[in-house]
Amino acid sequence: DVAGNPVPFGALTVRQKQTEFLTLDDVNISNRVDAPFGDGIRLLGYDVGLSAIRPGESIPLTLYWSSDGDVRQRYKVFTHLLGDVFNADTGNFLWGQADNEPAANTRPTTTWRGAEVIIDEYAILVAAGAPPGMYRIEIGLYDPVTGQRLPVLGDDGTPTTDHVILTDIQIE
């Protein structure tokens, strides 16, 4: 009020508490990658639940991220299932995709703390019309406003590409 006395403003509901701080000692990463991206982000590795799958099913994928703790930009992660056969529905070789901010939109990159491991899970739905064959899982990060992909850095710190190919998946 005008006299400077406290006035009730409304109720506050806390929907999510701070997540536990995980380090490399707390996680078991089946497939180590250690791919450095721009902005101090690093893909530590991944787990994939299946090596063979059918069209219409989902591929369970877990990514493990870390950073230097100073990420000032919010990035989305893209996960692509790429085949050798052109997909007329998508106009490219994409047969499955899942994009979102890390950890189902609950851990924007700007909330990452230095040396923390972020566990980031996806279910990549394989298109119903995907022909049998070998496919690749490609991942990366991008600016959701501009669509600009974050570069993957080489040993000397210069950009080399804008994605990482993780593994092959057999579509039956």
N, C-alpha and C positions, 0 to 999 in steps of 0.2 A: 504494500500500500504506500501512500504518499509519505507516511511517517517513518518508513523503513522497516516496518514489522514484517516478519515472514508471512507469506500468503500461500495456502495450498494451491499447487499448480495442476496436479493430476497424478495418475498412478503410473508406475514404471514396472513393466514386466520383463524380466530377464529370460530370454528364450534359449540362450546358449552361453555356457560358461567357457572360459579359456581352456583350450585343449591342453592335454598333457604334453610336456616338452619331451620329444623323443630324440634320441641320438642314434648313431650307427650301432652302438652296443645294444640298443633295444629292438632292433629289427633284423630279420633274416631275409636277405635279398637273394633270390634264386639266380638271377641273371644280372651281373654287374655290368654297367655301361660306362659310368663316369664321363659323361658328355658335358663339356662346359658350354653354356649358352651366354649370350650377352646379358648385361645388367646383373652379373654376379650370380646367376642361376645355374644349377648343375643337376642334370639327370643322373642319379646314382645308379639306377637299375630298374628292373621290372620283374614281375611274375605274370605268367599267362596261364590260365586255368586249363586250356585244352590245346592240343596240337592238331586235332581233326574235328571238324564240325560240319553241320548240314545247313543249307540255306534256310533262313527264317529263325535260326537259333542265334544266341548272343555269345560273343567271346568275352570271358571275364579277363580283364587286364588291370593290373595294379602297377602304378608308377611310383617311384620313390624319388623325391626331389629334396634339394637342399639349396641354401643360398648363403651369401656373405652377410645377410641380414639387413641390407640396405637397398631393397628393391622399392623404387619410388613409383613404379608404373604397375597398374593392374593388367595382367595378361590372362588370356584364355588358353587352355590346352586343346589342341586338336589331336584326335586319334583317327586314323584312316585305315581302311582295309582296301588295299590296291591289288587288282588282278591284271593279268596279261590280256584279257579280253575287254574290248570297249563296251561300256555300259551305256546304251542309248538313253536310258531313263535319266542318268546324271550328266550325260554329254562328255564323259571322261572315263577313266579306268577305276573309279571309286565304287566299291560295292558294299561299304559300311562306313559309318562315321559317328563319332560322339564328341561333341565339343562342350566344354564348360570351364568355369574357373575351378581351380583345384579343390579336391575333396567335396565334390557335388556342390560347388559354389559357396562352401562354408569357410574356405581358407584363401582369400584373395592373396596374390603374391605380395602385396604391400603389408600383410600381417606376418610374414615369415620372419623368424628370428635367426641370427647367425648360428650355424652348425645344427640347427633343428632339422629333423627329417620329417617331411610331409608325405603322408601316405595318401595316394590319390587313385581312387578306384573307378573303373569304367565297365560298361557292358556294351560292346560294339555289336549292334544288330546286323547280321549278314542279310543282304537283300534276298528276297524270296526267289528271284530269278537268277541268282549267281550260279554260273556253270561250274561243274567240277574242275578242280585244278589247284595249283599252288598259288597262294596269295601272300602279300607282305603287309605287316603292320608298320605304319609310319606315324611318328608323333612329332610334335613341336609346340611352340607357343606363338601367340600373335596378339597384337594390340586390337581389342574389340572395336575400337572407334575407327581406326584407319585400315584394319585388315593386314597391316604390315607384320610380317613374321620376324621373330627374334632370331638373330643369326646363331648358328653353332660355330664355336671358335676352334681354331687349330692350336697346335702346341705353342705357336708364337703369338697367340692372342688375336689373330686376324680372322675375320669371317670366312668360313669354308663352304657352308651350305645353310639351309634354313629348316632342316628336318633331320630326324634320325630314323633309320630303318631298324626296327627291333628284332623281328624274327619272321619266319615263314609259317603259314597256317594252311593246312590241307582242307579244302572244301570238298565234301563227298557228294 
